Amino acid sequence: MRTLTLLIALRVLALVAIATSAALFIDYVSYSPAFCSAGSGCSAVRASGFGYVAGIPVPAFGVAAYGFLLIASLIRRPTWRSIFYRLSMLGGVIAVALIAVQAFSIRQYCALCLVVDVSAIVMGIGAFLLSRQAPSDDVEANEPEPIQSWAWIGLVALATAAPLVWPTFRPQPPVPQSIQQFYQSGKINVVEFADFECPFCRMLHPMLKKLVKEHEGKVNFVRLNMPLQRHEHAMDAAKGAVCAATQNKKEEMADALFESEDLSPTAIRRMAVALGVEPNAFDRCVSDPKTEAQIQQESKILKDAGFQGLPTTYVGAKGMVGALSEETFREAFAAAERGEGAEGIPAPAFIAVSLLAAGAIVYFGRARSEPEKPKQKAPADKKRKRSPKRQRAREAESE
């Protein structure tokens, strides 16, 4: 294989690694993953702790490293070419180590991680082969680059940007039927899964309460319990909320639970009594096994729908994870009021547009050789004109 052909193949692999790393990165920093489903190997790697270095997602290093490698490969100087070869080989070794971590430590495989790792390994092998070639076989000795440097940099930008913007354009998945059962026709339907001890649920509560009040009479609001085991008093708080609701103190009790710093059973009972809840009935409800069974059933709804984090809120056709901005929730309320569905650009169409953009960059970035200038024929030697006097002299001499 010619040097230049192999070098171009390595650049294409670098683009694959960049795009896949960008997709992983957006899933690492997003509340709602766009590329990996909940419970997938990618989620397992991210949750394992091996997906971060000094708090920075490993995919961020992937985007930066392979972008740098591709740009380094464009600099046609021995020093930079050596850097490209050495770092590519180092990347291949690191990729082998990362696959080993998935196999032996995490015991699950991230499909997108494997795409990056395999690309890195092949790049490392290719770089080794290129580094072993004689100087006479070097890239400068072969035909010129078929694609200009700016086009390669444009492809790097596209490979980075396309996965990052995809979550903005992708259609929302349909709201599960288990959640739609709480919807009412003609209303702005809001279903929230919350844990009263969850800090993000506490952040969202006042803003969500404000929006519901602004749309008073138009909203069907349902709060379901999802107490997390790692929160010591989350189940106690959920029981308190359920039992207060049986005495028509649902929202008042929820406000008190979200605002209180003490969620011990004693403090929760004190809150309920202060709200006018009958103490004995409240105590019986809290100790009744049916109360915990109800909470577990509510939690199961979200787990079956694909639990990703708290708070999880469904507003109309849109599902949101986390304490997102007020603007995001306002837009969701407005869309639900208009009866809009989960519009977006289908994945095949987005991929097609991205490939067309890549094709346009390659087309306009082709290296155009200068047209050869037509060779001009040398002018024929013209016979020197002799003066008549000299001509007669020559003729006389010849006689």
C-alpha positions in Angstrom: 0.0 0.0 0.0 1.4 3.4 -0.9 2.3 5.8 1.9 -0.2 8.5 1.1 -3.1 6.0 0.7 -2.3 4.5 4.1 -2.0 8.0 5.7 -5.4 9.0 4.3 -6.9 5.8 5.8 -5.5 6.6 9.2 -7.0 10.1 9.0 -10.4 8.6 8.2 -10.0 6.3 11.3 -9.2 9.4 13.3 -12.4 11.0 12.1 -14.4 7.9 13.2 -12.7 8.1 16.6 -13.5 11.8 16.9 -17.2 11.4 16.0 -17.7 8.5 18.3 -15.8 10.2 21.2 -18.1 13.2 20.7 -21.2 11.0 20.9 -19.9 9.5 24.1 -19.0 12.9 25.6 -22.5 14.3 25.1 -24.0 11.2 26.9 -21.5 11.7 29.8 -22.6 15.4 30.3 -26.3 15.1 29.5 -29.1 14.2 31.8 -30.8 12.3 29.0 -28.3 10.1 27.0 -28.8 10.5 23.2 -26.7 7.6 22.0 -26.6 4.9 24.7 -29.7 3.5 26.3 -30.1 3.2 30.1 -28.6 -0.1 31.3 -26.3 -0.4 28.3 -22.6 -1.2 28.5 -21.8 2.5 27.9 -23.9 3.4 31.0 -22.0 0.7 33.0 -18.6 2.1 32.0 -19.7 5.6 32.8 -21.0 4.6 36.2 -17.9 2.5 37.0 -15.7 5.5 37.5 -13.2 4.4 34.8 -14.9 6.8 32.4 -13.3 9.8 34.1 -9.8 11.1 34.6 -9.5 13.9 37.2 -13.2 14.5 36.8 -13.0 15.0 33.1 -14.9 12.5 30.9 -12.5 10.2 29.0 -14.3 10.9 25.7 -13.3 14.5 25.9 -9.6 13.4 25.8 -10.5 11.2 22.8 -11.9 14.2 20.8 -8.9 16.3 21.6 -6.3 13.6 21.0 -7.5 12.4 17.7 -8.2 15.9 16.4 -4.6 16.8 17.3 -3.3 13.6 15.6 -5.2 14.3 12.4 -3.9 17.9 12.2 -0.4 16.7 13.0 -0.6 14.3 10.1 -1.2 17.3 7.8 2.2 18.9 8.6 4.7 17.5 6.2 7.8 17.9 8.3 9.9 15.0 9.7 9.4 16.2 13.3 5.7 16.4 13.1 5.4 13.2 11.2 7.4 11.5 13.9 5.0 12.9 16.6 2.1 11.6 14.6 3.6 8.1 14.4 4.6 7.9 18.0 1.4 9.3 19.5 -0.7 7.0 17.2 1.2 4.0 18.5 0.8 5.2 22.1 -3.0 5.6 21.5 -3.2 2.0 20.2 -1.5 0.7 23.4 -3.9 2.8 25.6 -6.9 1.4 23.6 -5.8 -2.2 24.4 -5.6 -1.3 28.1 -9.1 0.3 28.0 -10.5 -2.8 26.4 -8.9 -4.9 29.1 -10.5 -2.7 31.8 -13.9 -3.3 30.2 -13.3 -7.1 30.0 -11.8 -7.7 33.4 -12.8 -4.9 35.7 -16.2 -3.7 34.5 -17.2 -7.0 32.9 -19.3 -5.1 30.4 -18.5 -3.7 27.0 -19.4 -0.2 25.7 -20.1 -0.5 22.0 -19.1 3.1 21.2 -16.0 2.7 23.3 -15.0 -0.3 21.3 -15.4 1.6 18.1 -13.0 4.2 19.4 -10.6 1.6 20.8 -10.5 -0.5 17.6 -9.9 2.6 15.5 -7.1 3.6 17.8 -5.5 0.1 17.6 -5.7 0.0 13.8 -4.2 3.6 13.7 -1.4 2.4 15.9 -0.6 -0.5 13.6 -0.7 1.7 10.5 1.5 4.3 12.1 4.0 1.6 13.0 4.1 0.4 9.4 4.6 4.0 8.1 7.4 4.6 10.6 9.3 1.6 9.3 9.3 2.8 5.7 12.5 4.1 4.2 12.8 7.9 3.8 12.7 7.5 0.0 9.2 6.0 0.4 8.0 9.0 2.4 4.9 11.0 1.7 6.8 13.9 0.2 8.2 11.5 -2.5 4.7 10.5 -3.6 2.0 12.3 -5.5 0.6 15.5 -3.8 -2.3 15.4 -1.3 -5.7 14.9 -3.0 -7.5 16.9 -0.3 -6.4 20.3 1.0 -5.6 20.7 4.6 -8.5 23.1 5.3 -10.9 20.4 4.2 -9.5 17.9 6.7 -9.8 20.5 9.4 -13.4 21.1 8.3 -14.1 17.3 8.6 -12.7 17.3 12.1 -15.1 20.2 13.0 -18.0 18.4 11.4 -17.2 15.1 13.2 -17.1 16.9 16.5 -20.2 19.1 16.0 -22.6 16.6 14.5 -22.9 14.3 17.6 -23.0 17.3 19.9 -26.0 19.0 18.1 -27.9 15.7 17.5 -29.7 15.8 20.9 -31.2 19.1 20.0 -32.7 17.8 16.8 -33.6 14.2 17.6 -37.3 13.3 18.1 -38.3 12.7 21.7 -39.1 9.0 22.4 -42.9 8.4 22.9 -44.2 8.8 26.5 -44.7 5.2 27.8 -48.2 4.0 28.2 -47.6 3.4 31.9 -47.2 7.1 32.3 -49.8 8.2 29.8 -52.4 6.5 32.0 -52.1 9.5 34.3 -52.8 12.0 31.5 -56.1 13.8 31.0 -57.4 14.9 27.7 -57.3 18.7 27.0 -54.9 19.4 29.8 -51.2 20.2 30.2 -50.1 16.9 31.6 -47.2 17.0 34.0 -46.0 13.7 35.7 -43.0 14.1 38.0 -41.0 11.3 39.7 -39.2 12.7 42.7 -37.3 11.8 45.9 -37.8 14.3 48.7 -34.2 14.0 49.8 -32.8 14.4 46.3 -31.0 17.8 46.0 -32.0 18.2 42.3 -35.6 17.4 43.1 -35.5 20.1 45.7 -34.1 22.6 43.2 -36.8 21.8 40.7 -39.8 21.9 43.1 -40.3 25.7 43.5 -39.9 26.4 39.8 -42.3 23.6 38.8 -44.8 24.8 41.4 -44.5 28.3 40.0 -45.2 27.1 36.4 -48.2 25.0 37.5 -49.7 28.0 39.3 -49.2 30.2 36.3 -51.2 27.8 34.3 -53.8 27.3 37.0 -56.8 25.3 35.8 -55.0 24.1 32.7 -52.6 21.6 34.3 -53.1 18.0 35.3 -50.2 17.5 37.8 -49.2 14.1 39.2 -46.3 13.5 41.5 -45.1 9.9 41.9 -42.5 8.7 44.4 -39.1 7.3 43.5 -37.1 7.2 46.8 -33.5 6.2 46.2 -31.9 3.6 48.5 -28.8 5.8 49.1 -31.0 8.5 50.7 -31.4 7.5 54.3 -34.9 9.1 54.9 -36.2 9.1 51.3 -38.7 6.2 52.0 -39.8 7.8 55.2 -40.6 11.0 53.4 -42.4 9.2 50.6 -44.6 7.4 53.2 -45.3 10.7 54.8 -46.4 12.3 51.5 -48.6 9.3 50.6 -50.3 9.3 54.0 -50.8 13.1 54.1 -52.5 12.8 50.6 -55.1 10.4 52.1 -56.2 13.4 54.2 -56.2 15.9 51.4 -52.8 17.5 52.4 -50.8 16.2 49.5 -49.2 19.5 48.1 -48.9 21.1 51.6 -47.0 18.1 52.8 -44.9 18.0 49.7 -43.9 21.6 50.2 -42.9 20.9 53.8 -40.9 17.8 52.9 -39.0 19.6 50.1 -38.1 22.5 52.4 -37.2 20.7 55.5 -33.6 19.8 56.4 -34.8 17.1 58.8 -36.6 14.2 57.2 -36.5 11.8 60.2 -39.7 9.9 60.9 -40.3 12.1 64.0 -39.8 15.3 62.1 -42.1 14.1 59.3 -44.9 13.2 61.8 -44.5 16.7 63.3 -44.9 18.3 59.9 -48.1 16.3 59.2 -49.7 17.2 62.6 -48.8 20.9 62.0 -50.7 20.7 58.7 -53.8 19.4 60.5 -53.4 15.7 59.7 -55.1 13.4 62.2 -52.1 11.7 64.0 -53.5 8.3 64.6 -54.7 7.7 61.1 -51.4 9.1 59.8 -49.4 6.6 62.0 -51.5 3.7 60.9 -51.0 4.6 57.3 -47.2 5.0 57.7 -46.9 1.5 59.3 -49.2 -0.2 56.8 -47.3 -2.4 54.4 -49.7 -1.3 51.6 -48.2 2.2 51.8 -44.7 1.0 51.0 -46.1 -1.4 48.3 -47.7 1.6 46.6 -44.5 3.5 46.6 -42.6 0.6 45.2 -45.2 0.3 42.4 -44.8 3.9 41.6 -41.0 3.5 41.4 -41.4 0.5 39.2 -43.2 2.6 36.6 -40.2 4.7 36.1 -37.7 1.8 36.2 -39.7 0.0 33.5 -39.8 3.2 31.4 -36.0 3.5 31.6 -34.8 5.2 34.8 -31.9 7.6 34.1 -31.9 10.0 37.0 -34.0 12.3 39.2 -36.1 14.3 38.9 -37.7 12.8 35.9 -40.6 14.9 34.6 -42.9 14.3 31.7 -44.6 17.4 30.3 -46.9 16.5 27.5 -44.9 14.6 24.9 -41.6 15.6 26.3 -39.6 13.7 29.0 -36.9 15.5 30.9 -34.3 14.4 33.4 -32.8 16.7 35.9 -33.4 20.2 37.3 -33.3 21.8 33.9 -33.6 25.5 33.3 -36.9 27.4 33.7 -36.8 28.3 30.0 -36.7 24.6 29.1 -39.7 23.9 31.2 -41.6 26.9 29.9 -41.1 25.8 26.4 -42.3 22.3 27.3 -45.4 23.7 29.0 -46.1 25.9 25.9 -45.7 23.0 23.5 -48.0 20.8 25.6 -50.6 23.6 25.7 -50.5 23.7 21.9 -50.8 20.0 21.8 -47.5 19.5 20.0 -46.0 16.1 19.8 -42.4 15.0 19.9 -41.3 16.5 16.6 -37.7 16.3 15.5 -35.4 15.2 12.6 -35.3 11.4 12.2 -31.9 9.9 12.7 -31.5 8.6 9.1 -32.2 12.2 7.8 -29.7 13.7 10.2 -27.1 11.2 9.2 -27.8 11.8 5.5 -27.4 15.6 6.0 -24.1 15.1 7.9 -22.8 12.8 5.1 -23.8 15.4 2.5 -22.0 18.1 4.4 -18.9 15.8 4.6 -19.1 15.1 0.9 -19.4 18.9 0.1 -16.3 19.6 2.2 -14.3 16.9 0.4 -15.6 18.0 -3.1 -14.7 21.6 -2.6 -11.5 20.7 -0.7 -10.0 18.7 -3.6 -6.5 19.7 -4.5 -6.7 21.2 -7.9 -3.6 20.8 -10.0 -2.7 23.8 -12.2 -3.5 23.2 -15.9 -0.4 22.6 -18.0 0.4 25.5 -20.2 0.6 24.5 -23.9 4.2 24.4 -25.1 5.0 27.1 -27.5 6.9 26.1 -30.6 10.2 27.7 -31.0 10.0 30.3 -33.8 11.7 29.1 -36.9 15.0 30.7 -37.8 14.4 33.4 -40.2 16.9 33.8 -43.0 18.9 36.9 -42.6 18.1 39.4 -45.2 21.2 40.5 -47.0 21.5 43.9 -48.6 21.6 43.9 -52.4 25.1 45.2 -52.4 26.4 42.3 -50.3 24.4 39.8 -52.4 26.1 41.0 -55.6 29.5 40.8 -53.9 29.0 37.2 -53.0 27.8 36.3 -56.4 31.0 37.9 -57.9 33.2 35.9 -55.6 31.5 32.7 -56.6 32.3 33.3 -60.2 
